[in-house]
Amino acid sequence: MKTMVCMALVLPLVAAAGTVKLLAPAEGALVPTLSEGQKAYVTMPHDARIAFFADQAKRNEMQKLGWYPPPVKLVWEGGAVGTTYEVSVKRLPDGKSFWSWTGTNTTIDVDNLEIARSYEWTVKGNGETARGTFKTEDLAPRLLRVPGASNMRDLGGRIGLGGKRVKQGMVYRTAGLNSNASMAYYSKEELKAKGLYDALKADRAKLDRQLADWKAKMANPSSVKVLKSPLAADWTLQFKDGSIENVKMDRHGSITANGTSTEDVTLTQAFTAPEEGVFLASMTLSQLASIRLNGELVHDLKGTAGGHRPAKDDALVALPVKKGANEIVVTVNPNNSKRIWRISRAKDPIAKALASMVRNAEARKKHGGRVEKGYVPGKNRLDAAAQAYMTKTLGIRSDVDLRSDRECFGMTGSPMGADVTWFHYSSSAYGGMQGDAGKAAFKKVFSVFLDEKNYPIDFHCIAGQDRTGAVAYILNGLLGVDPEQLSLDWEVTGFWNKNAEFNHRNLYDKLVAGFEKWPGGTVREKLENYVLSLGFTKADIEKFRGLMLE
């Protein structure tokens, strides 16, 4: 009897079949694809938003929000405990399958829905089927959550020419899908075996003396003799292959060459100083350099870049010279740009330049003192699940990599796998889009977007902000996206990068100003003329629009 009672208690639980009922989203509900904090930023008035973006405290808040979209939570009830449910989400009105899942939960999160789309969701369980619909908000950008693919978003979703929406799921922009190549260094034991350790130890002692000398000068800046810059306009530029080019420094301190290089080049100049002392100068930080005076390394942002992120004041230098003949040698990577480097007279007080020299010597002591072995290819940031999501779910066929040859050292294909075509075109950013190298790179990039078989496409540099941002500006601008939305698309990187130096005045405004010089009454027309100047036709531009506008 006892057994029979137990069976009577258990059987109804196993056999019970409640009605499957959809709880959330409510039928026909409008659901957000951005968090409340993200929405607050993208809907902010223009002037307030730009001020917010340049404020470090606000940027810290923005970065904490993250670039991931909030998921849409599907909730239902019904069925016995342990019932297996089949859940699917289809896009309307085309019925395209967007997402599916099988399991015993009665709630599940769905990521990466398109914006301004209607969806049908279906739950099957216990022989029953329940259907519901919801719609996503019409608020760009469409952010995406793919582990390993940082700073990712859809280029589409915004309104373009003729009120047509830019297609979603066609073009994505991300940060690098693998890390940049890095330099490997010899170990202490390897250096001893090669007979290099003693020389390195001597250099370390020299650096200690240099650091002590700069600290003494910083403690008593009035004792330092500041000279007028003895540098002339003429420099000798040498490329890695040994070829020489004579270059001149313009009145702004910029040095421009005819040739370009993705590898290190050296700038050399012999000069005469009337007496011993220092001269103050300000360098560009866009192309990090090392500086030797009379054979001694006196300042190096290039060799410490991996462990010391330069700030604005690190551009100030107090370069020590001896009375009479001197020689300065600068090593810099122009990154395929004809604008090699810039150095100009600094107006800042000696104390700031001395502090910069101390910081640099300390950074060299901490991160330097190493002997390069060679570059090692960067590690893939995508695991197998992320690769499958990008290639199968998103269907990405092409990877347009905008990084330099050095950053891509050792790469032979896309981190997404062999099924994705890898296009590697070392690109420029901001004002560099107006230079010969920037134009040549964009000509190659745009050709990829004119071939229908290449879609869907992911394009990126390493951060997905500068070179990527410049290409995104042109592409969306050609599609007729409003300039305010072009700015917003660039700013979305603020959910990923909290550095307030990444702002409109320092960077984005230079991109806009470069295209302002082109003929045309609107941003779109100016961009059209830029693209036409590269050898494309109006038919090419219309073809791109036909591929990208709904």
C-alpha positions in Angstrom: 0.0 0.0 0.0 2.8 2.3 0.9 4.3 1.8 -2.6 1.0 2.4 -4.3 0.5 5.7 -2.5 4.0 6.8 -3.5 3.2 5.9 -7.1 -0.1 7.9 -6.9 1.8 10.9 -5.7 4.6 10.7 -8.3 2.7 9.8 -11.5 0.7 13.0 -11.8 3.9 15.0 -11.6 5.4 13.1 -14.5 2.3 13.1 -16.6 1.2 16.7 -16.0 1.2 18.8 -19.1 0.6 22.5 -18.4 -0.1 24.9 -21.2 3.0 26.6 -22.5 2.5 30.4 -22.0 4.8 33.2 -23.1 5.4 35.7 -20.4 8.0 38.2 -21.7 8.4 40.1 -23.8 4.7 40.9 -23.9 3.0 40.4 -27.2 4.0 43.1 -29.6 6.3 44.7 -27.0 9.1 47.2 -28.0 12.3 46.0 -26.5 15.6 47.9 -26.1 18.9 46.8 -27.6 21.0 49.4 -25.7 21.3 49.7 -21.9 19.8 52.7 -20.2 23.2 54.2 -19.8 24.1 53.6 -23.5 20.8 55.1 -24.5 21.3 58.2 -22.3 24.6 58.9 -24.1 23.5 58.3 -27.7 20.4 60.5 -27.3 22.2 63.4 -25.6 22.2 66.8 -27.4 25.2 67.3 -29.6 27.1 69.9 -27.6 26.5 68.2 -24.3 27.6 64.8 -25.8 30.9 66.3 -27.1 31.7 67.9 -23.8 30.8 64.6 -22.0 33.1 62.7 -24.3 36.1 64.9 -23.6 35.7 64.7 -19.8 37.9 62.0 -18.2 35.5 61.4 -15.3 32.5 61.0 -17.7 34.5 58.8 -20.0 35.3 56.5 -17.1 31.6 56.2 -16.5 31.0 55.6 -20.2 33.6 52.8 -20.3 32.1 51.1 -17.3 28.8 50.7 -19.3 30.7 48.5 -21.8 30.1 48.0 -25.5 28.1 44.8 -25.1 24.4 45.1 -25.8 21.9 44.1 -23.1 20.3 40.8 -24.1 16.5 40.4 -24.7 15.2 38.0 -22.0 12.7 35.4 -23.2 10.5 34.0 -20.4 7.7 31.4 -20.5 6.0 28.8 -18.3 4.2 25.5 -18.7 5.0 21.9 -19.0 6.2 19.4 -16.4 9.5 19.8 -14.4 12.3 18.7 -16.7 10.4 19.4 -20.0 12.7 20.0 -22.9 11.8 23.1 -24.8 12.7 24.1 -28.4 13.0 27.9 -28.7 13.5 29.8 -31.9 13.5 33.4 -33.0 12.8 34.4 -36.6 13.1 37.8 -38.2 9.9 39.3 -39.7 8.6 39.6 -42.3 11.2 37.4 -44.2 11.0 34.6 -41.6 14.8 34.3 -41.6 15.9 32.1 -38.7 17.9 34.3 -36.3 18.5 32.1 -33.2 17.5 28.7 -31.8 18.0 26.9 -28.5 17.0 23.6 -26.8 17.0 23.0 -23.1 15.0 22.7 -19.9 15.1 26.3 -18.7 12.1 28.5 -18.9 14.1 31.7 -19.5 16.9 32.4 -21.9 18.8 35.5 -23.0 19.1 36.4 -26.7 22.0 38.6 -27.9 22.8 40.7 -31.0 19.3 41.3 -32.3 19.1 43.8 -35.2 17.6 47.2 -34.4 14.2 48.3 -35.6 13.2 44.8 -36.5 10.1 42.7 -35.8 10.7 39.1 -34.5 8.6 36.1 -33.9 9.6 33.7 -31.1 8.3 30.2 -30.7 8.5 27.8 -27.7 7.7 24.1 -28.2 7.3 21.8 -25.3 5.1 18.9 -24.2 3.6 18.7 -27.6 2.5 22.3 -27.5 3.6 25.4 -29.4 3.3 29.0 -28.3 4.2 32.0 -30.5 4.7 35.6 -29.8 6.1 38.7 -31.4 8.1 41.7 -30.3 10.0 44.6 -32.0 13.4 46.1 -31.2 13.9 49.8 -30.7 15.0 52.0 -33.6 18.1 53.3 -31.9 21.6 52.9 -33.4 24.2 51.5 -33.0 23.6 47.8 -33.1 26.2 46.6 -30.7 27.3 43.0 -30.7 28.5 40.6 -28.0 31.1 38.1 -29.4 33.7 37.1 -26.9 37.2 38.0 -28.3 35.8 40.5 -30.8 36.2 43.8 -28.9 34.5 47.1 -29.8 32.2 45.3 -32.2 29.2 46.9 -33.9 27.2 46.7 -37.1 27.9 49.5 -39.6 24.2 49.3 -40.6 20.9 50.3 -39.0 21.1 54.0 -39.6 19.0 55.9 -42.1 20.7 56.8 -45.4 19.9 58.2 -48.8 16.2 58.5 -49.6 15.2 57.5 -46.2 16.5 54.0 -46.8 18.0 52.1 -43.9 21.6 50.9 -44.2 21.4 47.1 -44.2 22.3 45.2 -41.0 24.3 42.0 -41.1 26.3 43.1 -44.1 29.3 45.0 -42.6 30.8 44.8 -39.1 33.6 46.8 -37.5 35.7 45.4 -34.7 39.0 45.7 -32.9 41.7 43.3 -34.0 40.7 39.7 -34.0 44.2 38.7 -33.0 46.8 40.6 -31.0 49.5 42.6 -32.9 52.8 40.8 -33.4 55.1 41.4 -30.5 58.9 41.6 -30.1 60.6 38.6 -28.4 63.7 39.4 -26.4 66.8 37.3 -25.4 66.9 36.0 -21.9 69.9 36.8 -19.6 71.3 33.3 -20.3 71.0 33.8 -24.0 72.7 37.2 -23.8 75.6 35.7 -21.9 76.0 32.9 -24.4 76.1 35.5 -27.2 78.6 37.6 -25.3 76.2 40.6 -25.1 75.5 40.7 -21.4 78.5 42.8 -20.3 77.8 45.5 -22.9 74.1 45.6 -21.8 75.2 45.9 -18.2 77.4 48.8 -19.1 74.5 50.5 -20.9 72.4 50.0 -17.8 75.0 51.7 -15.6 75.1 54.6 -18.2 71.3 54.9 -17.9 71.5 55.1 -14.1 74.0 57.9 -14.4 71.8 59.7 -17.0 68.7 59.3 -14.7 70.6 60.7 -11.7 71.8 63.7 -13.9 68.2 64.5 -15.0 66.9 64.2 -11.5 69.6 66.7 -10.3 68.7 69.1 -13.1 65.0 68.8 -12.3 65.7 69.6 -8.7 67.4 72.9 -9.8 66.1 73.8 -13.3 67.4 77.4 -13.1 71.0 76.0 -13.3 70.3 74.4 -16.7 71.6 76.4 -19.7 68.7 76.5 -22.3 69.9 77.1 -25.9 68.1 78.2 -29.0 67.6 75.1 -31.1 70.7 74.5 -33.2 68.9 72.1 -35.6 68.8 73.0 -39.3 66.0 72.2 -41.7 68.1 69.7 -43.7 68.0 66.0 -42.6 69.3 62.8 -44.2 66.7 60.0 -44.3 67.8 56.4 -44.6 65.5 53.5 -45.3 66.1 49.9 -44.2 67.2 48.9 -47.6 70.0 51.5 -47.4 68.5 54.0 -49.8 69.0 57.7 -48.9 66.7 60.6 -49.3 67.5 64.2 -48.4 64.5 65.8 -46.6 63.6 69.2 -45.3 61.8 70.2 -42.1 59.0 72.7 -42.8 58.3 75.8 -40.6 56.0 73.6 -38.4 58.8 71.1 -37.8 57.3 68.4 -40.0 59.6 66.2 -42.0 58.0 64.7 -45.2 59.6 62.2 -47.6 58.9 61.1 -51.1 59.1 57.4 -50.2 57.2 55.5 -47.6 58.0 52.6 -45.3 56.3 50.2 -42.9 59.7 49.6 -41.2 61.9 51.8 -39.1 63.8 54.6 -40.8 66.5 56.9 -39.5 66.9 60.6 -39.6 70.4 62.1 -39.2 71.7 65.6 -38.9 75.1 67.1 -38.0 74.9 70.5 -36.2 77.0 72.9 -34.2 76.1 74.2 -30.7 77.6 77.5 -29.5 78.0 76.1 -26.0 77.1 73.1 -23.8 73.4 73.0 -22.6 70.0 71.7 -23.7 67.5 72.8 -26.2 63.8 72.3 -25.7 61.6 70.6 -28.3 58.2 69.1 -28.8 57.7 65.9 -30.8 54.8 64.2 -32.4 53.4 61.2 -30.5 51.7 59.7 -33.5 55.0 58.2 -34.6 57.1 57.1 -31.6 60.8 57.8 -31.9 64.1 57.1 -30.2 66.7 59.9 -30.2 70.5 59.5 -29.9 72.9 62.4 -29.5 76.5 61.9 -30.2 76.0 58.1 -30.0 74.2 58.0 -26.7 70.5 57.2 -26.4 68.9 60.2 -24.6 65.2 59.7 -25.1 63.2 56.7 -26.3 59.4 56.3 -26.6 59.7 53.7 -29.3 61.5 51.1 -27.3 59.4 51.5 -24.2 56.0 51.7 -26.0 55.0 48.2 -24.9 55.1 49.1 -21.3 54.8 52.8 -21.1 51.9 54.6 -22.7 53.0 58.1 -23.6 51.0 61.1 -22.4 50.9 64.6 -23.9 53.8 65.9 -21.7 56.0 63.0 -22.8 56.3 64.8 -26.2 58.5 67.5 -24.5 62.2 66.8 -24.5 65.3 68.6 -23.2 68.0 67.5 -25.6 71.6 67.8 -24.2 74.3 69.0 -26.5 78.0 69.7 -26.2 79.9 72.7 -27.4 80.9 72.4 -31.0 80.1 69.5 -33.4 77.1 67.3 -32.6 75.1 64.6 -34.4 71.5 63.6 -33.8 70.1 60.3 -35.0 66.3 59.6 -34.8 64.8 56.2 -35.4 61.1 56.2 -36.1 58.5 54.0 -37.8 56.5 56.2 -40.3 53.9 53.5 -40.7 53.6 53.8 -44.4 53.2 57.6 -44.2 55.2 60.2 -46.0 55.0 62.4 -43.0 57.9 60.9 -41.2 58.1 62.9 -37.9 57.7 66.3 -36.4 59.9 68.2 -33.9 59.4 71.9 -33.1 60.6 74.4 -30.6 58.9 74.0 -27.3 57.5 77.0 -25.5 56.9 75.1 -22.2 59.1 75.9 -19.2 62.3 73.9 -18.7 60.8 72.1 -15.6 58.2 70.3 -17.7 60.8 69.1 -20.2 63.1 67.9 -17.4 60.3 66.0 -15.8 59.6 64.3 -19.2 63.3 63.3 -19.4 63.2 61.8 -16.0 60.0 59.9 -16.7 61.5 58.6 -20.0 64.7 57.4 -18.3 62.7 55.7 -15.6 60.5 54.0 -18.3 63.6 52.9 -20.1 65.1 51.5 -16.9 61.9 49.6 -16.2 61.0 48.4 -19.7 64.2 48.7 -21.6 67.6 47.0 -21.3 66.5 44.2 -23.6 67.9 42.9 -26.8 65.4 42.1 -29.6 65.2 38.6 -30.9 62.5 39.1 -33.5 58.8 39.5 -34.0 56.3 36.8 -32.9 52.9 36.6 -34.5 50.0 37.8 -32.4 47.7 35.4 -30.5 44.2 34.7 -31.8 41.6 36.3 -29.6 38.8 34.1 -30.9 38.1 30.7 -29.5 36.3 28.0 -31.6 32.9 29.1 -30.4 33.5 32.7 -31.4 34.9 31.7 -34.8 31.9 29.6 -35.4 29.5 32.4 -34.4 31.2 34.9 -36.7 31.4 32.6 -39.7 28.2 30.5 -39.3 25.7 32.7 -37.5 26.9 36.1 -38.8 28.1 34.5 -42.0 31.2 36.6 -42.3 33.1 35.9 -45.5 35.8 38.6 -45.6 38.2 40.1 -43.1 39.6 43.5 -44.1 42.6 44.1 -41.9 43.8 47.7 -41.9 47.0 47.1 -39.8 50.6 47.5 -40.8 52.9 44.8 -42.0 54.7 44.8 -38.7 51.4 44.4 -36.7 50.4 41.5 -38.9 53.8 39.8 -38.9 53.5 36.1 -39.5 49.9 36.2 -40.6 48.7 34.3 -43.6 45.0 34.4 -43.1 42.1 35.5 -41.0 41.8 34.6 -37.3 38.2 33.6 -38.2 39.5 30.6 -40.1 40.3 29.4 -43.6 36.8 29.9 -44.9 37.2 33.7 -44.5 39.1 35.6 -47.2 41.8 37.9 -45.6 42.4 41.3 -47.2 45.4 43.0 -45.7 45.7 46.7 -46.6 47.8 48.9 -44.3 45.7 52.0 -43.9 45.8 55.5 -42.5 43.6 57.5 -40.2 42.1 61.0 -39.8 44.2 63.5 -41.8 46.2 60.7 -43.2 43.3 59.7 -45.4 44.2 62.7 -47.6 47.8 61.6 -48.1 49.0 59.4 -51.0 49.3 56.3 -48.7 45.8 56.9 -47.2 44.2 57.2 -50.6 46.0 54.2 -52.0 44.9 52.0 -49.1 41.3 53.2 -49.2 41.2 52.5 -53.0 42.0 48.8 -52.2 39.6 48.7 -49.3 36.7 50.1 -51.3 37.3 47.6 -54.0 36.5 44.9 -51.5 33.1 46.5 -50.8 32.2 46.6 -54.5 32.3 42.8 -54.9 29.0 41.2 -53.7 30.7 37.8 -53.1 32.8 39.4 -50.3 29.8 40.1 -48.0 29.3 39.9 -45.1 32.5 41.8 -44.2 34.3 42.5 -41.0 36.9 45.3 -41.1 39.2 46.4 -38.3 42.6 47.7 -37.2 43.9 46.8 -33.7 41.6 49.0 -31.6 38.8 49.4 -34.1 38.7 53.1 -33.6 41.2 55.2 -35.6 41.9 53.5 -39.0 38.6 51.6 -38.6 36.8 54.8 -37.7 38.1 56.6 -40.8 37.0 53.9 -43.2 33.6 53.7 -41.4 33.1 57.5 -41.8 33.6 57.3 -45.6 31.5 54.2 -46.1 28.5 55.4 -44.1 28.9 58.9 -45.4 28.7 57.6 -49.0 25.4 55.9 -48.0 24.0 59.3 -47.0 24.1 58.8 -43.2 23.6 62.1 -41.3 26.9 63.7 -40.1 25.6 63.6 -36.6 25.3 59.9 -36.8 28.7 59.6 -38.4 30.1 61.3 -35.3 28.1 59.0 -33.0 29.4 55.9 -34.8 33.0 57.1 -34.1 32.1 58.0 -30.5 30.8 54.5 -29.6 34.4 53.4 -29.1 34.1 55.4 -25.8 32.2 52.5 -24.4 35.4 50.6 -24.9 38.2 53.2 -24.6 38.1 55.5 -21.6 41.1 57.6 -22.5 39.8 61.2 -22.8 42.7 62.1 -25.1 40.7 60.0 -27.7 38.3 62.9 -28.4 36.9 65.1 -31.2 39.4 67.9 -31.0 42.5 65.7 -31.0 41.3 63.2 -33.7 37.8 63.2 -35.2 37.8 66.9 -36.1 41.0 66.3 -38.2 39.1 63.5 -40.2 36.2 65.9 -40.9 38.5 68.8 -41.7 40.4 66.7 -44.3 37.2 66.1 -46.3 35.9 69.6 -45.9 38.4 70.7 -48.5 36.8 68.6 -51.2 34.1 70.2 -53.5 30.5 69.6 -52.6 27.7 71.1 -50.6 27.3 68.2 -48.2 29.5 65.7 -46.5 28.1 63.0 -48.8 29.0 65.0 -51.9 32.5 65.7 -50.6 33.1 62.0 -49.9 31.8 61.1 -53.4 34.3 63.5 -55.0 37.1 62.0 -52.8 36.2 58.5 -54.0 35.8 59.6 -57.6 39.4 61.0 -57.4 40.7 57.6 -56.7 39.6 56.3 -60.0 36.1 54.9 -59.1 33.0 55.9 -61.1 29.6 57.1 -60.1 28.3 53.7 -61.1 30.7 52.1 -58.6 29.3 54.3 -55.8 25.7 53.5 -56.9 26.6 49.8 -56.9 27.9 50.1 -53.3 24.6 51.8 -52.3 22.6 49.1 -54.0 24.4 46.5 -52.0 24.1 48.4 -48.7 20.7 50.2 -48.7 17.4 48.4 -48.0 
